[in-house]
Amino acid sequence: DLSTEKPNPRVTLSRSRSSDAHYDNRITAYVNAGKRSVRLSVIDVVQGKVNRSSKLTYRPGAIAIASNKGRAYVLYGSRRMDVISTKTLRIKKRLKVGKRPYDLAVSSTEKSVYISNRSGKNISVFSKRHNRIKRRIKLKRAPAGIALSKNGKSLYIAQGSSKTGRAQIVGLRKRKVYARPAVGRGPGDIVASPEGDRIYVANKRSGSI
């Protein structure tokens, strides 16, 4: 609850790092990597209850939801992305992506999914229509977190190291870099504001946003 800055309600999950993604006005999907079990849980954030959960084979990373298509996209550490049905929580397809996938973003039309690959220094583009990785966007520096603009025409990419940091803005139509504003050191996750006029970057090494 942002008005009180207190958790309301509190949902207990197994102890570990987890990744989340907004599903709709009432449901949030969490990937929870427990010590003894690795699970994908669907949580009602109003009731504070785990509605459903399913065991995963591998320890997951980032997750994104295409709610209209009924799909969850889950990354794994090596070079893997699973496409999971949000209705049955079963794997529909398993894909090979770039090296060390870090983050992903679903387009507003839910026809494309963008995956940042840190070691590959590129962005993989998954096509819902073709049900495969259709192309890759090459980068000069390793990407971390990514986010799409409100109109879906630009991709925001956090890039940097322990000493530097940039937020690269790429026009998807021409795949052209329009700006590279400086941010804090060691940028990780990045999000765009609902209005589309700002981007927020979490800088790990600087300890700032």
SULKA-V177011 format. One record per residue. N is the residue number from 1. RES is the residue in one small letter. PHI is phi as a letter, one per 40 degrees, with the letter a starting at -180 (999 if undefined). PSI is psi in degrees with one decimal (none if undefined). NEAR is the number of other ideal C-beta (glycine too) atoms within 10 Angstrom. Layout:
# SULKA-V177011
N,RES,PHI,PSI,NEAR + N,RES,PHI,PSI,NEAR
This chain:
# SULKA-V177011
1,d,999,110.3,8 + 2,l,c,-21.5,5 + 3,s,c,-32.8,6 + 4,t,b,-12.5,7 + 5,e,f,35.6,7 + 6,k,b,146.5,8 + 7,p,c,126.6,9 + 8,n,a,104.8,11 + 9,p,c,177.4,11 + 10,r,b,131.1,7 + 11,v,b,126.9,15 + 12,t,c,126.4,7 + 13,l,b,166.8,15 + 14,s,c,150.3,14 + 15,r,c,115.0,10 + 16,s,i,-179.6,13 + 17,r,c,146.8,10 + 18,s,b,158.2,16 + 19,s,b,145.8,17 + 20,d,b,164.6,15 + 21,a,a,137.7,19 + 22,h,c,133.7,12 + 23,y,b,-57.2,19 + 24,d,a,-159.3,10 + 25,n,c,-16.1,7 + 26,r,b,-21.0,11 + 27,i,b,136.2,17 + 28,t,b,135.8,17 + 29,a,b,132.6,25 + 30,y,b,136.7,19 + 31,v,c,120.0,23 + 32,n,b,115.7,22 + 33,a,c,90.1,19 + 34,g,c,166.8,14 + 35,k,c,-36.1,8 + 36,r,b,-23.0,6 + 37,s,a,148.4,12 + 38,v,b,117.5,17 + 39,r,b,151.0,19 + 40,l,b,116.9,22 + 41,s,b,141.0,20 + 42,v,b,120.7,19 + 43,i,b,133.1,22 + 44,d,c,108.9,16 + 45,v,c,-16.4,15 + 46,v,c,-47.7,12 + 47,q,c,-20.0,11 + 48,g,g,37.9,13 + 49,k,b,146.3,11 + 50,v,c,111.1,16 + 51,n,c,-45.7,12 + 52,r,a,157.8,15 + 53,s,a,155.0,16 + 54,s,a,140.3,14 + 55,k,c,135.4,10 + 56,l,b,157.0,20 + 57,t,c,-38.2,11 + 58,y,b,160.3,13 + 59,r,c,119.8,13 + 60,p,c,165.0,22 + 61,g,b,-118.7,20 + 62,a,c,157.9,23 + 63,i,b,145.5,21 + 64,a,b,150.4,21 + 65,i,b,132.2,23 + 66,a,b,89.7,21 + 67,s,c,-38.5,16 + 68,n,c,-30.2,10 + 69,k,c,-8.4,15 + 70,g,g,39.7,14 + 71,r,b,145.4,20 + 72,a,b,136.0,25 + 73,y,b,123.1,22 + 74,v,b,129.1,24 + 75,l,c,150.4,25 + 76,y,b,155.8,18 + 77,g,d,-36.4,12 + 78,s,c,-85.9,11 + 79,r,a,43.0,17 + 80,r,b,144.2,17 + 81,m,b,129.1,24 + 82,d,b,139.6,21 + 83,v,b,116.7,19 + 84,i,b,136.6,24 + 85,s,c,127.5,14 + 86,t,c,-13.8,18 + 87,k,c,-46.8,9 + 88,t,b,-15.0,11 + 89,l,g,27.0,18 + 90,r,b,149.3,9 + 91,i,c,124.7,16 + 92,k,c,-33.7,13 + 93,k,a,145.8,13 + 94,r,b,125.6,13 + 95,l,b,152.6,17 + 96,k,c,125.5,11 + 97,v,b,-159.7,24 + 98,g,c,-178.3,21 + 99,k,c,133.3,13 + 100,r,f,63.7,16 + 101,p,c,137.5,24 + 102,y,b,-48.2,22 + 103,d,a,167.3,26 + 104,l,a,156.8,24 + 105,a,a,136.9,24 + 106,v,c,133.9,24 + 107,s,c,159.6,17 + 108,s,c,-28.7,12 + 109,t,c,-11.1,11 + 110,e,g,21.5,15 + 111,k,c,-16.9,15 + 112,s,b,148.4,20 + 113,v,b,129.5,23 + 114,y,b,130.0,23 + 115,i,b,125.0,27 + 116,s,c,130.5,31 + 117,n,b,109.2,22 + 118,r,c,-51.6,17 + 119,s,c,-27.9,12 + 120,g,c,-15.1,20 + 121,k,f,47.7,17 + 122,n,a,172.7,20 + 123,i,b,119.9,26 + 124,s,c,141.0,23 + 125,v,b,113.0,17 + 126,f,c,129.7,24 + 127,s,b,121.8,13 + 128,k,c,-37.8,18 + 129,r,c,-45.1,8 + 130,h,c,-12.1,9 + 131,n,f,41.4,12 + 132,r,a,171.1,11 + 133,i,c,114.2,17 + 134,k,c,-38.7,13 + 135,r,a,173.5,12 + 136,r,b,140.5,16 + 137,i,b,114.9,16 + 138,k,c,142.5,9 + 139,l,b,157.2,18 + 140,k,c,-25.5,8 + 141,r,b,155.8,15 + 142,a,c,130.9,19 + 143,p,c,155.8,28 + 144,a,b,-113.9,22 + 145,g,c,151.5,22 + 146,i,b,155.7,24 + 147,a,a,153.5,21 + 148,l,b,149.9,19 + 149,s,c,165.7,16 + 150,k,c,-37.1,13 + 151,n,c,-2.1,8 + 152,g,g,10.2,15 + 153,k,c,-16.0,12 + 154,s,b,147.8,20 + 155,l,b,128.2,23 + 156,y,c,129.0,21 + 157,i,b,124.6,28 + 158,a,c,128.8,28 + 159,q,a,148.2,24 + 160,g,i,-168.3,26 + 161,s,b,-167.5,12 + 162,s,c,-15.3,10 + 163,k,b,-19.2,8 + 164,t,b,170.7,15 + 165,g,a,137.2,24 + 166,r,a,153.9,17 + 167,a,b,107.5,21 + 168,q,c,133.4,21 + 169,i,b,116.3,17 + 170,v,b,127.1,22 + 171,g,c,122.2,13 + 172,l,c,-27.0,18 + 173,r,c,-48.8,8 + 174,k,b,-3.3,8 + 175,r,f,43.6,12 + 176,k,b,137.7,9 + 177,v,c,118.9,13 + 178,y,c,-29.1,10 + 179,a,a,154.4,11 + 180,r,b,68.3,14 + 181,p,c,144.4,11 + 182,a,c,140.2,10 + 183,v,b,-163.5,23 + 184,g,c,178.1,19 + 185,r,c,139.8,16 + 186,g,g,52.0,19 + 187,p,c,142.1,28 + 188,g,b,-98.0,17 + 189,d,c,151.8,18 + 190,i,a,139.6,24 + 191,v,b,154.4,17 + 192,a,b,145.6,17 + 193,s,c,153.8,11 + 194,p,d,-32.7,8 + 195,e,c,-19.3,7 + 196,g,g,9.8,12 + 197,d,b,-4.8,8 + 198,r,a,155.1,9 + 199,i,b,146.8,18 + 200,y,b,131.6,14 + 201,v,b,128.6,24 + 202,a,c,116.9,19 + 203,n,b,107.2,18 + 204,k,c,-48.2,16 + 205,r,c,-32.3,16 + 206,s,c,-22.4,16 + 207,g,g,43.2,10 + 208,s,a,172.0,13 + 209,i,b,none,12
